[in-house]
Amino acid sequence: MISGLKVFRGHPHYKDRIFLKALTLFETNFALAQPSGGKNFRGHRKLNSKTPISVPELATTPKSPEGAQTLYDKWAETYDETLKSWKYPAPKRVAAVMNTLLLNASKSPFQDPRVLDLGCGTGMSGEALKSEGIAGERIGFDISKRSLEIASSKNLYEQTVQGNLELELPFQNEFFSGIISVGVLSYVHRFDILFPEVCRIMKARGIFIFTHRTELWDDNIDECATEASKLESIGSWKRIHLGTPEPYMPENPDNDESDKTIRI
């Protein structure tokens, strides 16, 4: 489910960056360093059936970089099919918002944007960006090696990078026109590291759009809202939009999961 959208744009006296914040529950692969072993799981229903696939591991896996790596390395082979069976709307929603913002931006750096997909997983958000006709270079970043292998095989990204969202990001300053993170941030706890890093690698007037679970943002879990506000107070970025709660995984057969919402 998606529930809400936040957009931040840089202060006019500083680097004019947009920060679009979306709360998403089903966090896609985080970003660490190495894949974890173990056999793949295929969900609890016959593949290619129209019945939503049950993935109880989603609720039981720790919400940590290590947990994300373990879960998504095992899940990668059937991840796309599972999410489609849940009518997962977040990638298309975020891509549509990105496209609207880019179309409305008449100045550099949007003429030939370079977009970073943080927590790209198997590439569902990359597919959505491509479907929206967003031109320019796309780079995918994730913790799950197997997910990145699948994403790379789709030819959606000029480059894929494995890494950890709670460490310094391996990109130069002011490198990206747009940054998205869809269904990822429930695995992040060090927003005091991630958000400043996003500001560092984003160009002036750049756009940052992300989803986060509604209750995690509204309750300021792990200081996520506080850290965003700190950066706004010093002119690193400016929030220009906060969306209302939207469905995240509306047809997940686990009611506790399907009831969750996100903000964009």
C-alpha positions in Angstrom: 0.0 0.0 0.0 1.1 3.6 -0.5 0.2 6.2 2.0 1.3 9.7 1.4 3.9 11.6 -0.4 6.5 14.1 0.8 8.5 16.3 -1.4 11.3 18.6 -0.2 13.0 21.2 -2.4 16.2 23.0 -1.4 16.1 26.3 0.2 16.4 29.2 -2.3 19.5 30.5 -0.5 21.1 27.1 -0.5 21.1 24.2 -2.9 17.6 24.0 -4.2 16.8 20.3 -3.6 13.4 18.7 -3.5 12.7 16.0 -0.9 9.7 13.9 -1.8 8.9 11.7 1.1 6.6 8.7 0.8 5.9 6.2 3.5 6.0 2.6 2.3 5.5 -0.5 4.4 6.8 -3.2 2.2 10.4 -2.2 2.2 12.3 -3.5 -0.8 15.8 -4.7 -0.4 17.9 -2.5 1.8 21.6 -2.1 1.0 24.5 -3.8 2.6 27.4 -5.7 1.2 27.1 -9.4 0.6 24.4 -11.9 -0.1 23.3 -14.4 2.6 23.1 -18.1 1.9 20.1 -20.3 2.1 17.6 -21.8 -0.3 15.2 -19.7 -2.2 11.5 -19.8 -1.2 8.7 -19.6 -3.7 5.7 -18.5 -1.6 2.8 -20.5 -0.4 0.8 -21.1 -3.5 1.2 -22.5 -7.0 3.1 -20.1 -9.2 1.3 -18.4 -12.0 -2.0 -18.8 -10.2 -4.2 -15.7 -9.7 -4.4 -16.1 -6.0 -2.2 -13.7 -4.0 1.0 -15.3 -2.8 1.6 -15.7 0.9 5.1 -14.8 2.2 5.1 -15.1 6.0 8.8 -14.5 6.1 8.1 -10.8 5.4 6.5 -10.4 8.8 9.1 -12.6 10.7 12.4 -11.4 9.2 14.2 -8.7 11.3 13.8 -5.2 9.9 17.6 -4.7 9.6 20.1 -4.6 6.8 21.1 -8.2 7.6 17.5 -9.3 7.7 16.7 -7.6 4.4 19.7 -9.2 2.7 18.7 -12.6 3.9 15.0 -12.2 2.9 15.5 -10.7 -0.5 18.3 -13.0 -1.6 16.0 -15.9 -1.0 12.9 -14.2 -2.4 14.4 -12.7 -5.5 13.4 -15.3 -8.0 9.6 -14.9 -7.3 9.6 -11.4 -5.9 8.1 -9.7 -8.9 5.4 -12.3 -9.3 4.5 -12.0 -5.6 4.3 -8.2 -5.6 2.2 -8.2 -8.7 -0.2 -10.7 -7.0 -0.6 -8.1 -4.2 -1.4 -5.3 -6.7 1.6 -3.4 -5.3 1.2 0.2 -6.6 4.2 2.0 -5.1 6.7 1.9 -8.0 4.3 3.2 -10.6 3.1 5.9 -8.2 6.5 7.2 -7.4 7.6 7.1 -11.1 4.5 9.1 -12.0 5.3 11.7 -9.4 9.0 11.8 -10.6 7.9 12.3 -14.2 5.5 15.1 -13.3 8.2 16.9 -11.3 10.8 16.5 -14.1 8.3 17.7 -16.7 7.6 20.8 -14.6 11.3 21.6 -14.2 12.6 23.7 -17.0 16.2 24.2 -15.7 19.3 22.0 -15.4 19.8 19.3 -14.0 16.6 17.9 -15.4 17.4 18.1 -19.1 19.3 14.9 -19.0 18.6 13.5 -15.5 20.6 10.8 -13.7 18.4 8.9 -11.3 19.4 6.8 -8.4 17.1 4.0 -7.3 17.9 3.3 -3.6 16.8 -0.2 -2.7 16.1 -1.1 -6.3 15.6 -4.8 -5.6 14.8 -6.7 -8.8 14.1 -3.5 -10.7 10.3 -2.9 -10.4 10.9 0.8 -9.8 13.3 0.9 -12.7 10.7 -0.7 -14.9 8.2 2.0 -13.8 10.7 4.8 -14.5 11.2 3.4 -18.0 7.5 3.0 -18.6 7.0 6.7 -17.7 9.5 7.6 -20.4 12.0 9.1 -18.0 15.2 9.5 -20.0 18.7 9.6 -18.8 21.0 7.3 -16.8 19.5 5.1 -14.1 21.6 3.5 -11.4 20.3 0.8 -9.0 21.6 0.3 -5.4 20.6 -2.5 -3.2 21.8 -4.9 -0.4 20.7 -8.1 -2.1 23.2 -9.5 -4.6 20.7 -11.9 -6.2 18.1 -9.1 -6.6 20.7 -7.0 -8.3 21.6 -9.8 -10.7 18.0 -10.1 -11.7 17.7 -6.3 -12.1 20.8 -6.2 -14.2 19.4 -8.9 -16.5 16.5 -6.6 -17.4 18.7 -3.9 -18.8 17.0 -1.2 -16.7 20.1 0.3 -15.1 23.3 1.5 -16.6 25.0 0.3 -13.4 24.0 -1.6 -10.3 25.8 -1.2 -7.0 25.6 -3.3 -3.8 25.9 -1.4 -0.6 24.5 -0.3 2.8 22.1 2.6 3.2 23.5 3.2 6.7 27.0 3.9 5.5 28.5 6.6 3.2 27.0 6.1 -0.2 29.7 5.3 -2.9 28.9 8.3 -5.2 30.5 11.7 -5.7 29.0 14.9 -4.5 26.1 16.4 -6.5 25.9 13.5 -8.9 22.1 12.8 -9.2 19.2 14.9 -10.5 16.7 12.5 -9.0 16.7 9.9 -6.2 13.9 7.5 -5.4 13.5 4.9 -2.6 10.4 2.7 -2.8 9.4 0.3 -0.1 12.8 0.4 1.6 13.0 2.6 4.6 11.5 0.4 7.2 14.8 -1.4 7.1 16.7 1.8 7.8 17.4 3.1 11.3 20.2 5.6 10.8 18.4 8.4 9.1 21.0 10.7 10.6 23.4 9.0 8.1 21.1 8.3 5.1 19.4 11.7 4.7 22.6 13.8 4.8 24.1 11.4 2.3 21.2 11.9 0.0 21.7 15.7 0.2 25.4 15.3 -0.5 25.0 13.3 -3.7 22.0 15.2 -5.0 22.4 18.1 -7.4 21.1 21.6 -6.7 17.3 21.5 -7.5 17.4 17.8 -7.4 14.4 15.7 -6.4 14.2 13.0 -3.7 11.1 10.9 -3.6 10.6 8.1 -1.1 7.9 6.0 0.5 7.7 5.1 4.2 5.1 3.3 6.3 2.6 5.8 7.6 2.9 4.9 11.3 6.7 4.9 11.2 6.8 8.4 9.8 3.9 9.8 11.8 5.4 8.4 15.1 8.9 9.6 14.1 10.3 6.1 14.6 14.2 6.2 14.5 13.9 10.0 14.3 13.1 9.8 10.6 10.9 13.0 10.6 13.2 14.8 13.0 16.3 14.1 10.8 14.4 15.4 7.7 13.3 18.5 9.5 16.9 19.2 10.7 18.1 19.2 7.1 15.3 21.5 6.1 16.1 23.9 9.0 19.7 24.4 7.7 18.6 24.8 4.1 19.8 21.4 2.8 16.4 20.7 1.3 12.8 21.8 1.5 9.7 19.6 1.7 7.3 20.6 -1.0 4.8 17.8 -0.6 3.6 15.2 1.9 1.0 12.8 0.6 -1.9 11.3 2.4 -1.9 7.6 3.4 -2.4 5.2 0.5 -2.7 1.4 0.1 0.7 -0.4 0.1 0.1 -4.1 -0.4 -3.7 -4.2 -0.8 -4.0 -7.9 -1.7 -1.4 -9.4 0.5 -3.2 -12.4 2.1 -1.7 -11.5 5.5 -4.2 -9.0 6.9 -1.7 -7.4 9.1 0.4 -6.6 6.0 -2.5 -5.6 3.7 -3.8 -3.1 6.3 -0.6 -1.1 6.2 -0.3 2.1 4.4 2.4 4.4 3.1 3.1 8.0 2.4 4.8 9.3 -0.8 
